[in-house]
Amino acid sequence: MANVTFVGATPHEDHAIRQIVALAMDAPARANSGHTGTAMALAPLGVTLFSRILRHDPLQPEWLDRDRFILSAGHASILQYGLAHTFGYNLAVEDLEAFRQPHSRTPGHPEAGVTPTVEVTTGPLGQGLANGVGMAIAERQLRSQHGSDLVDHRVWVIAGDGCLEEGISHEAASLAGSLGLDRLTVFYDDNHITIDGGTELALRDDTAGRFRAYGWHVIDLGEQATNVTAIEEACRDAIAEVKRPTLVILRSHIGFPSPTMVDRKEAHGTIFSTAAIAETKEILGVEQTPFTLDSELPRHFVAALQERELVKQWEARMSAAGPLGEALRSQFVHHGVDPHAPEAPRYEPGTKVATRKALQRALDAVASNASGIIAGSADLTDNTGVVLPGTRQQTHPTPDGRQIYYGIREFAMGAIMVGMSLHGGVRPLGSTFFVFSDYVRPAIRLAALSHASTLFVFTHDSIGVGEDGPTHQPVEQLMSLRAMPHLHVVRPSDGNETLDLVHELLTDADMAPTALVLSRQDLPVLEGEAAAASHENAHRGAFVARENDGARCTLIGTGSEVSVCLAAADQLAEMGIAVRVVAMPCWTCFEDQSVEYRTSVLPRSHPTVAVEAGATLGWYRYADEAIGIDTFGLSAPGAYVFEYFNITADAVAAHIARKLEDEQ
């Protein structure tokens, strides 16, 4: 007989909780890998949410108006997988038995697109909380456009000590409080345990006071982690709050109800012994055989949820809404971008314009009829040019606003954008100086891993920043981001190429995660052959800006260095030296092209030299030699810094002439 009680649980809920606690021990034990104790302690919370609170339908898991559930404490993934199976989602016992095994649907941490109920990829702590902020923003913006009859859902996040210790939680929670995101509820699993030991080793925060200071509604439940009734009441309290996000603090006991593992640091990531599992199962009153899961439970919960008829009622409202309902469906298909958006007026050849300014011109043209584009900046809105024409600031009083002022919170901005993108129905853009991509990088990585259609805009892209000096001059960032799988790092050659590429990005419903890297300084607008080639082929990642059948060398440039290469080619021509010039705005896009196209652009039949105002590491994939900067920058006027590091047409031409002479 079980001698542990889950207060207020129905017989089916009680059975589900015990089953999931057992699973939280069995799956890591089978895999000999995983995190057991947190999932055990949070089983009552998870069952309460899925049984009584969440608007969801296991038979229609992609329902647009479903509540979003995020397990920010992603190490407890077996909890989410157990909930998905128990509540009738398409996740079989065999999937649970394959926990953490190759190519399974139950990976070590939740991955978006792999397992039902997993909305975002979590694991790096704190980012799931920030993703939730982004989802709450997307929900509110869509609700303001289409009305609460069609969009009326909430975001529920489970976070742990690690999530709240990570700095991103401060950034994201502060912004959420400022915006008054009342559809966001975060559960803080206050279990007092980290990998090293008790949280008191390094954490003595007044968490409730901290979140109240952010402007959150705070509910401190205390010792109620096994009380289903108390958890439900807290959820209802959060739903009733209409002006602020809510933090629910739940004092749990990691490893509960294991007599030998509860409240021990080993319960976090140590596999429970056979004896400890058997003892705990006896206390729970469940079968000792691993993975003994009641097949009736999923059927029961699916039937119980279907009785609400939420989806059927929503579909009826969608039909009654006519064009408005169709517009909402379309917005989720296209992410609110306009595939037929007009192109921006082009710049005159021979003029000069910074590519960051060209971005603003592109936004002026594309964003006016794209209701899903949400743009913002980490306190650099005018500097980066990410301003949406004719829209208001996103605030609680103006929920339709599509301009977000993130403040100096680069990391949170990136993770919030990922949340917005994976929510669906919107296309987020966020901007800062390129050197601060270091602050955004963990969020960029999860965007790439989860294929989130996010556009990270980085301006002030090189030593051209000038007097701000080496602290603000990005040198290694281009190569650092190019090393990231699935991320498109795009550095346009001039203003018109920027117009073309931004138009393509913002009219593509399936846009890849992209880092758009733009100049502070004015760049010459390409002319003639180079301009035509850019317009036709820049989207392919690289193109021949100047062809020359008698070429003895190919120069490769990106961004501001394309014009340097073209000017160097002119000087070399005057010396009787013929060279080709290739512009390469995006390595990843170029690699997606056919072998025939790549060979035509870079035939490698003669020496190839890359020129870029950044680290040379990596260029030897495409070039025999690289001219760049393998040290930090210099505080001086931008023109002087380019000369100092030999990133000028004169220096490049002289170098190529010497190189070819030496080879004769």
Buried (B, 14 or more C-beta within 10 A) or exposed (E): EBEBEBEBBBEBBBBBBBBBBBBBBBBBBBBEBBBBBBBBBBBBBBBBBBBBBBBBBBEBBEBBBBBBBBBBBBBBBBBBBBBBBBBBBEBEEEBBBBBBBEEBBBBBBBBBEBBBBBBBBBBBBBBBBBBBBBBBBBBBBBBBBBBEBBBBBBBBBBBBBBBBBBEBBBBBBBBBBBBBBBBBBBBBBBBBBBEEEEBEEEBEEEBBEBBBEBBBBBBBBEEBBBBBBBBBBBBEBBBEBEEBBBBBBBBBBBBBBBEBBBBBBBBBBBBBEEEBBEBBBEBBEBEEEBBBBBEEBBEBBBEBBBEEEBBEEBBEBBEEBEEBBEBBEBBBEBBBBBEEBEEBEBBEBEEEBBBBBBBBBBBBBBBBEBBBBBBBBBBBBEBBBBBBEEBEEBBBEEBBBBBBBBBEBBBBBBBBBBBBBBBBBBBBBBBBBBBBBBBBBBBBBBBBBBBBBBBBBBBBBBBBBBEBBBEBBBBBBBBBBBEBEBBBBBBBBBBBBBBBBBBBBBBBBEBBBBBBBBBBBBBBBBBEBBBEBBBEBBBBBBBBBBEBEEBBBBBBBBBBBBBBBBBBBBBBBEEEBBBBBBBBBBBBBBEBBEEEBBEEBBEEEEBBBBBBBBBBBBBEEBBBBBBBBEEEBBBBEBEBBBBBBBBBBEBBBBBBBEBBEEEE
